[in-house]
Amino acid sequence: MADVERVFTLNQNCGTIRIVVVSNPATIYFNTKNVPVPAVASNQDGNQVVPPVLAAVDVPDETAGANSVVRLRSAGTPTVMVTGY
C-alpha cells in the first residue's frame, strides 16, 4: 500500500541493515533508528533514501535495544527485502 509506513523488526540487533528493492522500484524513505517516517519525501529525523531503481543498500543499524528495527515509507508500492548482519 502506497504512503503507509512499514515496520520490519529483525530477530537480533545487527551492525548493518541491507534493504533490497526486489521489484516495482519507487523512492523509499527509511531509517534504522526506530522512529516513525512521518511522510513521503521527508528526510527529517535522519531518514535516508533508496532511489527508484532495483538496488540494494547497506546502512549502519542505529536501533537501540535487542532487535533491529527498520521503518520505511514510499509513495509507490515497491517490493523490498530487509535483512541484517
Legacy VTK file of the C-alpha trace (Angstrom):
# vtk DataFile Version 3.0
C-alpha trace
ASCII
DATASET POLYDATA
POINTS 85 float
0.000 0.000 0.000
1.422 3.374 -1.003
2.369 6.041 1.554
1.931 3.744 4.539
4.788 3.224 6.949
6.081 -0.347 7.006
7.984 -1.606 10.041
10.435 -4.519 9.881
11.657 -5.932 13.203
14.595 -8.309 12.942
15.231 -11.071 15.478
18.534 -9.580 16.679
20.399 -6.298 16.861
22.558 -6.134 13.741
25.517 -3.935 12.909
24.413 -3.412 9.307
20.998 -3.383 7.636
20.536 -4.331 3.972
17.462 -3.119 2.071
16.911 -4.758 -1.321
14.355 -3.455 -3.816
13.173 -6.689 -5.427
10.514 -5.316 -7.799
8.300 -2.282 -8.523
11.057 0.255 -7.791
9.966 3.522 -6.185
11.754 6.037 -3.981
11.861 4.759 -0.407
12.432 6.897 2.690
13.646 4.908 5.688
15.545 4.902 8.956
17.103 2.398 11.318
16.538 4.489 14.460
13.074 3.042 15.182
11.426 6.444 14.835
8.405 6.991 12.556
8.936 8.052 8.953
6.361 10.871 9.031
5.737 11.469 5.326
6.879 10.608 1.845
9.696 12.929 0.752
10.728 13.541 4.333
14.395 13.479 5.224
13.789 14.742 8.755
14.821 12.725 11.793
17.743 11.186 9.931
15.704 9.429 7.277
17.654 8.050 4.330
16.631 7.418 0.711
16.738 4.466 -1.661
16.358 5.738 -5.259
13.641 4.356 -7.567
15.752 1.562 -9.081
16.282 -2.120 -8.422
19.056 -1.810 -5.866
20.499 -2.973 -2.587
21.780 -0.577 0.060
23.705 -1.325 3.230
23.450 1.136 6.109
24.545 1.126 9.755
21.934 -0.064 12.223
21.104 2.724 14.680
18.430 0.866 16.656
18.933 0.736 20.399
17.786 -2.424 22.116
17.727 -6.150 21.470
16.152 -6.109 17.999
16.946 -4.038 14.904
14.002 -2.069 13.553
13.718 -0.599 10.048
10.876 1.783 9.205
10.183 2.755 5.617
7.649 4.629 3.528
7.196 5.116 -0.216
4.690 6.828 -2.492
4.837 3.715 -4.659
4.486 0.034 -3.849
8.000 -1.403 -4.065
8.651 -4.975 -3.014
11.540 -4.976 -0.567
13.578 -7.433 1.445
15.173 -6.286 4.719
17.975 -8.264 6.350
20.682 -7.583 8.875
24.157 -8.856 9.572
LINES 1 86
85 0 1 2 3 4 5 6 7 8 9 10 11 12 13 14 15 16 17 18 19 20 21 22 23 24 25 26 27 28 29 30 31 32 33 34 35 36 37 38 39 40 41 42 43 44 45 46 47 48 49 50 51 52 53 54 55 56 57 58 59 60 61 62 63 64 65 66 67 68 69 70 71 72 73 74 75 76 77 78 79 80 81 82 83 84
